[in-house]
């Protein structure tokens, strides 16, 4: 009875373990070979895409074959052998044709078992190339001897255990069978987890026997596959991070002009999302598309600058990538709006400065020529001299303003910030303009300036700023008008503001954003004398003192609001409105 029970138990164990183990090992081997074929296909395609030589392709094939303990062949779409890890040995296309065709047809890895030279082999094939263009296939050929050996090993172990168990007590037979079954289940469970992609799983190695060696083999396989996939993932993340961190826009295109890669900077510069795959036409302005089309292998690089609108300029560099199968060209976009604006300002500055200098110099030259060559009376001579003095004053003012702007641009202007009572500065500057105000039949009202308004600024530079704003207000205010200066504190004393408001004709809305440009004088300037530099200097002075200046205008007058850092002690104040 015991012997019958033992035979029944052995039979059950055999029928449960061996077929399932064989199926599991075959399945794992199939998945392992498919993964390895896909991995090698990616590496091989990357090498080919980078222009690797046939010798390097053969060497790469041999290296991967040694790691996989398998034969690797590379077959093109016509069925011809391109590379073979066992170069020189016999190659029959019919042995690999079914698996290769299946992988090409499905555009995905395929696995079959096949008898080659009376031996059972497992073949895993992976397509080479982009899904839209597969030009070959990788076939990894591995003998099924290891699976058969593992199955035979388990069979032998069970037979030995059964033979010994016939001479041992039933308890020992039961114990031994449980131990063996437990070890096999550990290997099986570890193989399942590894096959599912959990490369951190390790099968415990509790002995050096065949099952222990099998466990070590699974662990080594997990280490190698985990390292390979981890490295691939790291490289992909590095490339993506590098691309995403670039301030320049990068657009990668295939041979047909379809966008296959684009970084966030490209979408930001173009002002809309770029979602690959998408055609280049319609995704970029027509001028950029024409620049890309003008590129060829003979002229692989093109560069030009385009104005997307009145304010935004893009520099576009188009490059042709020879020897690439998928990524055939690159567009690199760079925002050069600031450079274009600076260059335009430089040209305008030179032209305006030349014009402003030419006019008074031409006038002075004419008067001097008349005084030298003509006999003029004393009254006319005095008028000429007064006019010449005005022109000299104009030249002196222009030279002084240009010098101030030059010193500001070069960083030579020193600003010493401290606590300044704005009321004292306003009253002092207002007294300086008392006479010019009377001459123009105007008045300056500083009653809206509170006594306790303290700013953190440079006293002298603040006074210079006020002189510019008051002079500008007096020039554009009509006779009998009043210029108001008022101030208040804000944000709990962290900032203070003061305004200078005139009652002139105002500035047209389309000119407000240009009043701080150098030499700019709007249509409303009329015959008012000036160089167009005062407000530019005011803007720079406020910036140097970490403040802001804003302008509001209507037909009833113009208001300039200057905001400066405060001492944080709060402060009361009122704000006057332009009359």
DONU-112499 format. One record per residue (C-alpha): residue number from 1; residue in one letter; chain; x, y, z. Coordinates in pm, whole numbers, plus 50000, padded with zeros to 5 digits. Last residue first. Layout:
BEGIN
i/aa/ch/xx/yy/zz
NUM/A/A/X/Y/Z
...
This chain:
BEGIN
i/aa/ch/xx/yy/zz
579/X/A/49353/61900/48566
578/X/A/49564/61597/48640
577/X/A/49457/61425/48959
576/X/A/49621/61477/49292
575/X/A/49719/61189/49513
574/X/A/49700/61223/49882
573/X/A/49940/61114/50145
572/X/A/49984/60919/50458
571/X/A/50287/60716/50547
570/X/A/50387/60359/50612
569/X/A/50708/60292/50793
568/X/A/50847/60050/50531
567/X/A/51126/60286/50420
566/X/A/50981/60318/50070
565/X/A/51106/60193/49734
564/X/A/51018/60426/49445
563/X/A/50709/60468/49224
562/X/A/50698/60751/48969
561/X/A/50365/60841/48807
560/X/A/50365/61073/48503
559/X/A/50031/61236/48430
558/X/A/49935/61395/48097
557/X/A/49662/61648/48030
556/X/A/49293/61708/47956
555/X/A/49291/61533/47618
554/X/A/49400/61219/47796
553/X/A/49727/61075/47920
552/X/A/49871/60819/48155
551/X/A/50242/60755/48200
550/X/A/50429/60511/48418
549/X/A/50765/60521/48595
548/X/A/50910/60237/48799
547/X/A/51162/60211/49080
546/X/A/51485/60029/49157
545/X/A/51687/60355/49183
544/X/A/51874/60276/48860
543/X/A/51538/60211/48689
542/X/A/51406/60553/48793
541/X/A/51717/60721/48652
540/X/A/51689/60523/48326
539/X/A/51327/60630/48272
538/X/A/51411/60992/48348
537/X/A/51698/60982/48098
536/X/A/51462/60851/47830
535/X/A/51209/61118/47933
534/X/A/51467/61390/47869
533/X/A/51607/61254/47542
532/X/A/51354/61381/47284
531/X/A/51578/61674/47196
530/X/A/51347/61960/47285
529/X/A/51186/62285/47165
528/X/A/50807/62279/47138
527/X/A/50714/62342/46774
526/X/A/50470/62055/46753
525/X/A/50529/61803/47031
524/X/A/50180/61657/46974
523/X/A/50307/61452/46683
522/X/A/50540/61264/46912
521/X/A/50903/61324/46986
520/X/A/51122/61017/47012
519/X/A/51491/61101/47044
518/X/A/51545/60807/47282
517/X/A/51236/60602/47358
516/X/A/51052/60683/47682
515/X/A/50744/60827/47505
514/X/A/50710/60517/47287
513/X/A/50434/60320/47461
512/X/A/50218/60633/47485
511/X/A/50230/60706/47112
510/X/A/49924/60507/46998
509/X/A/49721/60657/47283
508/X/A/49778/61013/47160
507/X/A/49958/61229/47419
506/X/A/49780/61507/47603
505/X/A/49685/61860/47502
504/X/A/49843/62011/47813
503/X/A/49711/62027/48168
502/X/A/50020/61887/48341
501/X/A/50054/61617/48605
500/X/A/50369/61520/48795
499/X/A/50300/61226/49023
498/X/A/50458/61082/49335
497/X/A/50474/60729/49464
496/X/A/50602/60553/49773
495/X/A/50670/60181/49820
494/X/A/50713/59953/50121
493/X/A/50511/60201/50327
492/X/A/50229/59960/50403
491/X/A/50184/59867/50039
490/X/A/50152/60230/49930
489/X/A/50252/60584/50019
488/X/A/50128/60901/49854
487/X/A/50242/61187/49634
486/X/A/50143/61509/49461
485/X/A/50291/61751/49205
484/X/A/50042/61950/49000
483/X/A/50131/62171/48704
482/X/A/49883/62454/48660
481/X/A/49789/62626/48334
480/X/A/49766/62998/48270
479/X/A/49950/62970/47941
478/X/A/49920/62620/47798
477/X/A/50108/62324/47944
476/X/A/50340/62136/47705
475/X/A/50673/62299/47788
474/X/A/50591/62338/48158
473/X/A/50520/61963/48192
472/X/A/50848/61866/48023
471/X/A/51045/62100/48246
470/X/A/50863/61959/48549
469/X/A/50936/61598/48446
468/X/A/51302/61661/48369
467/X/A/51356/61867/48684
466/X/A/51185/61598/48892
465/X/A/51425/61331/48762
464/X/A/51726/61552/48836
463/X/A/51594/61602/49191
462/X/A/51555/61225/49227
461/X/A/51912/61181/49100
460/X/A/52041/61429/49359
459/X/A/51848/61269/49646
458/X/A/51937/60908/49561
457/X/A/51655/60679/49670
456/X/A/51480/60510/49963
455/X/A/51164/60719/49981
454/X/A/51008/60914/50270
453/X/A/50663/61078/50254
452/X/A/50613/61250/50591
451/X/A/50539/61602/50466
450/X/A/50271/61505/50217
449/X/A/50290/61636/49854
448/X/A/49945/61749/49737
447/X/A/50030/62112/49807
446/X/A/50299/62107/49540
445/X/A/50116/62329/49285
444/X/A/50338/62469/49009
443/X/A/50208/62774/48825
442/X/A/50191/62893/48464
441/X/A/50226/63232/48293
440/X/A/50507/63088/48078
439/X/A/50753/63345/48217
438/X/A/50608/63289/48565
437/X/A/50674/62915/48532
436/X/A/51028/62978/48406
435/X/A/51089/63195/48718
434/X/A/50948/62947/48971
433/X/A/51125/62651/48815
432/X/A/51413/62644/49063
431/X/A/51164/62693/49347
430/X/A/50980/62377/49232
429/X/A/51309/62183/49251
428/X/A/51354/62272/49619
427/X/A/50988/62213/49707
426/X/A/50991/61870/49541
425/X/A/51316/61766/49710
424/X/A/51195/61877/50054
423/X/A/50859/61699/50009
422/X/A/51035/61381/49894
421/X/A/51200/61326/50230
420/X/A/51496/61106/50137
419/X/A/51613/60794/50321
418/X/A/51921/60660/50145
417/X/A/52037/60536/49809
416/X/A/52369/60633/49653
415/X/A/52345/60595/49276
414/X/A/52665/60615/49074
413/X/A/52641/60667/48699
412/X/A/52932/60491/48527
411/X/A/52728/60186/48430
410/X/A/52822/60218/48063
409/X/A/52463/60274/47952
408/X/A/52408/60529/48228
407/X/A/52726/60718/48141
406/X/A/52625/60728/47776
405/X/A/52276/60848/47863
404/X/A/52415/61129/48078
403/X/A/52667/61227/47810
402/X/A/52393/61234/47547
401/X/A/52183/61453/47773
400/X/A/52470/61694/47835
399/X/A/52559/61707/47464
398/X/A/52195/61775/47372
397/X/A/52163/62044/47638
396/X/A/52487/62206/47520
395/X/A/52373/62193/47158
394/X/A/52041/62354/47248
393/X/A/52220/62616/47454
392/X/A/52442/62684/47152
391/X/A/52130/62714/46935
390/X/A/51969/62953/47181
389/X/A/52292/63154/47193
388/X/A/52291/63171/46813
387/X/A/51937/63312/46822
386/X/A/52044/63571/47075
385/X/A/52351/63656/46863
384/X/A/52140/63690/46548
383/X/A/51893/63918/46726
382/X/A/52181/64127/46858
381/X/A/52327/64150/46507
380/X/A/51992/64254/46367
379/X/A/51968/64539/46618
378/X/A/52333/64637/46564
377/X/A/52299/64669/46190
376/X/A/52431/64412/45946
375/X/A/52716/64448/45699
374/X/A/52740/64102/45548
373/X/A/53033/63861/45509
372/X/A/53126/63770/45866
371/X/A/52792/63818/46035
370/X/A/52616/63638/45750
369/X/A/52864/63348/45759
368/X/A/52835/63327/46137
367/X/A/52455/63313/46111
366/X/A/52466/63037/45852
365/X/A/52719/62832/46047
364/X/A/52514/62860/46362
363/X/A/52203/62736/46179
362/X/A/52389/62444/46023
361/X/A/52531/62354/46364
360/X/A/52186/62382/46521
359/X/A/52032/62144/46262
358/X/A/52320/61902/46221
357/X/A/52346/61799/46585
356/X/A/51982/61692/46616
355/X/A/51999/61513/46281
354/X/A/52317/61326/46369
353/X/A/52172/61227/46705
352/X/A/51855/61107/46534
351/X/A/52041/60896/46277
350/X/A/52283/60751/46532
349/X/A/52001/60670/46776
348/X/A/51783/60523/46504
347/X/A/52063/60291/46396
346/X/A/52134/60187/46755
345/X/A/51763/60143/46829
344/X/A/51729/59912/46528
343/X/A/52030/59711/46642
342/X/A/51892/59691/46996
341/X/A/51548/59583/46869
340/X/A/51702/59317/46647
339/X/A/51911/59187/46938
338/X/A/51609/59187/47169
337/X/A/51389/59003/46921
336/X/A/51657/58741/46860
335/X/A/51450/58443/46979
334/X/A/51627/58130/46856
333/X/A/51484/57846/46648
332/X/A/51681/57536/46549
331/X/A/51530/57332/46264
330/X/A/51675/56985/46219
329/X/A/51686/56744/45927
328/X/A/51675/56375/45832
327/X/A/51574/56201/46154
326/X/A/51453/55860/46039
325/X/A/51722/55710/45818
324/X/A/52016/55932/45897
323/X/A/52328/55928/45679
322/X/A/52313/56299/45608
321/X/A/52149/56532/45856
320/X/A/52041/56853/45679
319/X/A/52048/57162/45899
318/X/A/51808/57459/45918
317/X/A/51897/57755/46138
316/X/A/51613/57996/46217
315/X/A/51660/58336/46387
314/X/A/51323/58454/46513
313/X/A/51206/58813/46557
312/X/A/50914/58935/46771
311/X/A/50808/59299/46805
310/X/A/50634/59399/46481
309/X/A/50532/59042/46406
308/X/A/50694/58711/46318
307/X/A/51001/58896/46189
306/X/A/51231/58640/46028
305/X/A/51606/58586/46054
304/X/A/51789/58348/45822
303/X/A/52004/58038/45827
302/X/A/52052/57746/45588
301/X/A/52278/57447/45620
300/X/A/52291/57132/45407
299/X/A/52358/57307/45075
298/X/A/52475/57023/44854
297/X/A/52266/56774/45051
296/X/A/51967/57006/45019
295/X/A/51803/57300/45197
294/X/A/51567/57534/45010
293/X/A/51268/57347/45153
292/X/A/51366/57437/45509
291/X/A/51390/57807/45422
290/X/A/51051/57788/45247
289/X/A/50898/57638/45564
288/X/A/51047/57919/45771
287/X/A/50900/58182/45537
286/X/A/50560/58008/45538
285/X/A/50525/58038/45913
284/X/A/50552/57712/46110
283/X/A/50301/57433/46189
282/X/A/50108/57482/45865
281/X/A/50370/57297/45663
280/X/A/50583/57101/45904
279/X/A/50349/56802/45891
278/X/A/50260/56642/46227
277/X/A/50386/56341/46420
276/X/A/50447/56494/46662
275/X/A/50240/56748/46861
274/X/A/50365/57105/46827
273/X/A/50166/57344/47047
272/X/A/50131/57711/46959
271/X/A/50316/58041/46999
270/X/A/50606/57969/46766
269/X/A/50865/58052/47034
268/X/A/50676/57862/47305
267/X/A/50621/57556/47086
266/X/A/50992/57547/46997
265/X/A/51090/57592/47364
264/X/A/50877/57291/47461
263/X/A/51092/57053/47249
262/X/A/50990/56908/46914
261/X/A/51032/56556/46772
260/X/A/50888/56372/46471
259/X/A/50774/56672/46267
258/X/A/50691/56557/45915
257/X/A/50885/56699/45622
256/X/A/50885/56385/45410
255/X/A/51248/56303/45492
254/X/A/51183/56313/45866
253/X/A/51191/56626/46078
252/X/A/51333/56726/46417
251/X/A/51230/57062/46565
250/X/A/51447/57234/46827
249/X/A/51356/57564/46994
248/X/A/51642/57736/47171
247/X/A/51619/57777/47548
246/X/A/51729/57416/47586
245/X/A/51609/57248/47905
244/X/A/51358/57020/47729
243/X/A/51619/56881/47489
242/X/A/51870/56812/47764
241/X/A/51601/56655/47980
240/X/A/51486/56435/47691
239/X/A/51839/56320/47609
238/X/A/51911/56245/47972
237/X/A/51580/56063/48015
236/X/A/51646/55846/47710
235/X/A/51997/55767/47828
234/X/A/51871/55673/48173
233/X/A/51596/55448/48029
232/X/A/51842/55266/47807
231/X/A/52076/55219/48100
230/X/A/51793/55085/48316
229/X/A/51683/54848/48040
228/X/A/52031/54700/48009
227/X/A/52094/54688/48383
226/X/A/51760/54514/48449
225/X/A/51818/54265/48167
224/X/A/52163/54180/48293
223/X/A/52069/54157/48658
222/X/A/51752/53957/48587
221/X/A/51946/53711/48371
220/X/A/52207/53673/48642
219/X/A/51931/53600/48894
218/X/A/51771/53345/48662
217/X/A/52105/53175/48612
216/X/A/52170/53176/48986
215/X/A/51833/53006/49040
214/X/A/51919/52746/48776
213/X/A/52252/52688/48943
212/X/A/52072/52637/49273
211/X/A/51830/52399/49104
210/X/A/52126/52207/48962
209/X/A/52304/52187/49295
208/X/A/52495/52467/49463
207/X/A/52245/52530/49739
206/X/A/52015/52789/49892
205/X/A/52016/53041/49607
204/X/A/51710/53257/49675
203/X/A/51544/53373/49349
202/X/A/51587/53748/49308
201/X/A/51324/54001/49205
200/X/A/51458/54347/49117
199/X/A/51406/54274/48747
198/X/A/51029/54286/48784
197/X/A/50953/54283/48412
196/X/A/50676/54020/48401
195/X/A/50930/53756/48293
194/X/A/51130/53836/48605
193/X/A/50822/53782/48820
192/X/A/50739/53452/48648
191/X/A/51096/53324/48673
190/X/A/51102/53408/49044
189/X/A/50777/53216/49095
188/X/A/50910/52916/48909
187/X/A/51240/52915/49094
186/X/A/51060/52942/49426
185/X/A/50812/52672/49317
184/X/A/51100/52440/49235
183/X/A/51250/52493/49576
182/X/A/50919/52421/49747
181/X/A/50859/52107/49540
180/X/A/51201/51973/49628
179/X/A/51151/52037/49998
178/X/A/50803/51885/49989
177/X/A/50926/51573/49812
176/X/A/51204/51529/50064
175/X/A/50966/51561/50360
174/X/A/50713/51312/50220
173/X/A/50980/51055/50141
172/X/A/51135/51105/50486
171/X/A/50795/51056/50648
170/X/A/50728/50745/50440
169/X/A/51043/50590/50574
168/X/A/51338/50546/50357
167/X/A/51435/50265/50125
166/X/A/51184/50340/49848
165/X/A/51263/50709/49898
164/X/A/51609/50661/49755
163/X/A/51474/50546/49421
162/X/A/51201/50814/49417
161/X/A/51445/51091/49498
160/X/A/51672/50970/49223
159/X/A/51384/50964/48978
158/X/A/51264/51310/49086
157/X/A/51610/51453/49049
156/X/A/51647/51292/48709
155/X/A/51318/51441/48591
154/X/A/51417/51782/48723
153/X/A/51743/51760/48535
152/X/A/51567/51641/48224
151/X/A/51348/51951/48239
150/X/A/51649/52176/48292
149/X/A/51839/52001/48014
148/X/A/51546/52033/47778
147/X/A/51524/52404/47858
146/X/A/51901/52442/47820
145/X/A/51901/52234/47502
144/X/A/51645/52455/47339
143/X/A/51926/52615/47141
142/X/A/51911/52985/47084
141/X/A/51875/53171/46756
140/X/A/51828/53548/46772
139/X/A/51693/53687/46442
138/X/A/51716/54061/46369
137/X/A/51503/54186/46079
136/X/A/51537/54420/45784
135/X/A/51432/54741/45611
134/X/A/51125/54829/45808
133/X/A/50993/55176/45715
132/X/A/50664/55296/45866
131/X/A/50720/55102/46187
130/X/A/51070/55260/46211
129/X/A/51361/55030/46149
128/X/A/51468/54675/46216
127/X/A/51204/54412/46295
126/X/A/51256/54165/46582
125/X/A/51293/53788/46543
124/X/A/51316/53521/46813
123/X/A/51411/53166/46707
122/X/A/51404/52869/46946
121/X/A/51611/52572/46843
120/X/A/51559/52193/46839
119/X/A/51841/51998/46686
118/X/A/51832/51774/46380
117/X/A/52044/52020/46178
116/X/A/51795/52297/46252
115/X/A/51456/52201/46389
114/X/A/51242/52505/46456
113/X/A/51071/52681/46743
112/X/A/50901/53013/46678
111/X/A/50910/53368/46815
110/X/A/50796/53702/46674
109/X/A/50885/54060/46769
108/X/A/50662/54329/46616
107/X/A/50599/54483/46274
106/X/A/50336/54208/46228
105/X/A/50446/54134/45870
104/X/A/50815/54196/45941
103/X/A/50812/53976/46252
102/X/A/50621/53697/46071
101/X/A/50852/53718/45773
100/X/A/51157/53675/45997
99/X/A/51006/53377/46182
98/X/A/50910/53195/45862
97/X/A/51233/53275/45679
96/X/A/51475/53166/45947
95/X/A/51552/52804/45851
94/X/A/51466/52874/45486
93/X/A/51746/53131/45472
92/X/A/52003/52856/45515
91/X/A/52330/52979/45662
90/X/A/52639/52761/45701
89/X/A/52920/52889/45915
88/X/A/53159/53159/45802
87/X/A/53030/53433/46029
86/X/A/52887/53286/46346
85/X/A/52764/53624/46478
84/X/A/52607/53684/46138
83/X/A/52553/54016/45958
82/X/A/52373/54122/45640
81/X/A/52226/53789/45518
80/X/A/51986/53828/45227
79/X/A/51615/53772/45267
78/X/A/51502/54070/45061
77/X/A/51392/54263/45371
76/X/A/51745/54242/45510
75/X/A/51864/53966/45741
74/X/A/52073/54017/46055
73/X/A/52180/53696/46227
72/X/A/52237/53630/46595
71/X/A/52351/53297/46736
70/X/A/52306/53250/47106
69/X/A/52486/53271/47436
68/X/A/52301/53600/47494
67/X/A/52612/53791/47594
66/X/A/52820/53622/47324
65/X/A/52555/53699/47062
64/X/A/52545/54063/47170
63/X/A/52919/54094/47119
62/X/A/52912/53907/46787
61/X/A/52641/54131/46645
60/X/A/52826/54446/46756
59/X/A/53140/54318/46584
58/X/A/52950/54249/46261
57/X/A/52792/54597/46272
56/X/A/53135/54748/46344
55/X/A/53279/54577/46039
54/X/A/52981/54685/45828
53/X/A/53054/55050/45925
52/X/A/52830/55242/46164
51/X/A/52659/55547/46010
50/X/A/52477/55682/46314
49/X/A/52149/55529/46195
48/X/A/52327/55192/46162
47/X/A/52443/55212/46524
46/X/A/52096/55317/46646
45/X/A/51939/55035/46441
44/X/A/52178/54783/46596
43/X/A/52107/54909/46949
42/X/A/51730/54906/46894
41/X/A/51740/54564/46725
40/X/A/51961/54433/47006
39/X/A/51701/54529/47265
38/X/A/51416/54389/47055
37/X/A/51601/54061/47008
36/X/A/51681/54050/47381
35/X/A/51319/54110/47471
34/X/A/51201/53843/47226
33/X/A/51470/53602/47350
32/X/A/51364/53655/47712
31/X/A/50995/53620/47627
30/X/A/51058/53291/47445
29/X/A/51292/53168/47715
28/X/A/51030/53252/47973
27/X/A/50764/53065/47776
26/X/A/50992/52764/47724
25/X/A/51087/52766/48091
24/X/A/50722/52791/48195
23/X/A/50610/52517/47958
22/X/A/50891/52288/48070
21/X/A/50813/52366/48430
20/X/A/50444/52297/48372
19/X/A/50516/51970/48195
18/X/A/50764/51859/48465
17/X/A/50593/51975/48784
16/X/A/50236/51850/48781
15/X/A/50276/51519/48594
14/X/A/50593/51439/48787
13/X/A/50445/51531/49121
12/X/A/50136/51322/49049
11/X/A/50344/51024/48938
10/X/A/50567/51048/49242
9/X/A/50261/51060/49466
8/X/A/50101/50762/49292
7/X/A/50424/50567/49311
6/X/A/50450/50648/49682
5/X/A/50086/50554/49747
4/X/A/50142/50225/49566
3/X/A/50460/50159/49768
2/X/A/50279/50239/50092
1/X/A/50000/50000/50000
